[in-house]
Amino acid sequence: MSIIIAALLLAAGNPCDGSATRDVEQCLAAELSRADAELNRYYAAATKRLTEQQDTAALAKLRTAELAWIAYRDAECDAVYQWWGQGTIRGAMALGCRKKVTEARTMVIWQNWLTYADSTQPILPKPRKEE
């Protein structure tokens, strides 16, 4: 991997550092897998909360929002892949995009569905963002 590509990845907030594109992509894929698992855990807690409160209207809206978010994530990160399509960095940039967008979605779910208006502890801890 060139110095320029490594610098671009670091500037994009990518903690995966390696000398080979394949190594960086494997690292990013592992980080994306962890971010997806975290998102799924927070989403499951949100749907459980709404189910327990029998708020079927909010639950339906959350599910609709999640499907729209998936479409957004795919379109955005596919566009990033296309933008970087002439170089070997394209895979790493697209994986980094998916990780960042997934972490942002997890935070939104936590803020909107797993916290309370008063001082009650949130249902799950505030998501941590890997840098």
N, C-alpha and C positions, 0 to 999 in steps of 0.2 A: 504494500500500500504506500502510496506516495505521501510525502510530508504535507502536501496541499490537502489531500483527502483527510488525513488525520486531523489537520487544523480545522477543516470544515466540520467534522464530527464533534470535536471538542467545543467549537463555537456554538453548535446546535444543542449543547447540554448533554452530550453522549458520554457516559462514563466508560464505555467499552473501548479499550485501547488495545490494539494489536498491530502486528506488522503485516498481516495478511487479511484481505477482504473477507475471506471465509471465516476467520477467527472472530472478526468484528461482528459479522452477521449472525454467527452462532451465539455470541454473547447477547446481542440485541434480541434475538429470538427468545432466549431464556428470560430476559427482562420483560419482554412483552407477555410471555406466558405467565409470569408472576403478576403483572399488572392486570391481565385478564382474570386471573383467579381472584384477585382482590376485588375487582369490579363485580364479579359474579357473587361474591360473598356479601357485598354491600347492597347489591340489587335484590338478592334473596331476602335480606333483612328488611328492606323497604317493602317488598311485596308481602312479607309475613306481617309486618305492622299494619298495613292497610287491610289485609285479610282478617286479622284479629279484630280490627275496629269495624269490620264489615262495611268499609267504604268502597263499594264496588265501582262507583263512578271515578274516583281518584285512581283506583287500581287500573281501570281500563285506560285512563289517560296516561298513566305512567308507562304502561305497556306500549301504547301508541308512540309515546315519546322515545322509548327505547328502540323501537323499530326505525324511527326517523333518525335517531342518533347513529345507528349502525349504518344506515344508508349514507349519512354525512361522512362518517369516519372512512368508509370505503371509498367514496368519491374524492375526498380531500387527499387521502394518502395515495390513491391511484394517480391523482394529479401530480403529487410530489414525485412519485416514481417516474412518471412521464417527463417531468421537467428535467430530472437528472438522468434521463434515459440514455444519453450518449456515453456515460461513464460507468465504471464498475461500482461507483458509490451509490448508484440508484437503489439497490436493495437495502443498504444500510440506512439511507435517508428515509425510505418508505417505512422500514421497521421502526426507526426513531419517531416518525410521525405517528404511527399507530400507538406506540407506547405513551407519547405525550398526550394524545387525544384521549386515550383510555384513562390515564391518571386524572385528567381534567374532568371526565365524566364521573369518575368515582367520587371526586370532591363535590360535584354538584349533587349527586344522589345523597351523600352524607349531609350536606347543608340543607337540602330541601325536605328530606324524608326521615332522617335519623337523629335529628337534633330537636330540641324543644325551645319554646319561646322564653321559658324561665330558666332557672339555674339547674334544672334537672340534668343529670349526666346524659350524654348522647347514648343511643343504643349501641353503637360501635365507636371506637376511638377515631379521632380525626385521621383521615388517610395520610400516610407519609408519602412524600414525593421523592423518588430516587433521583439523584442528580448524577 
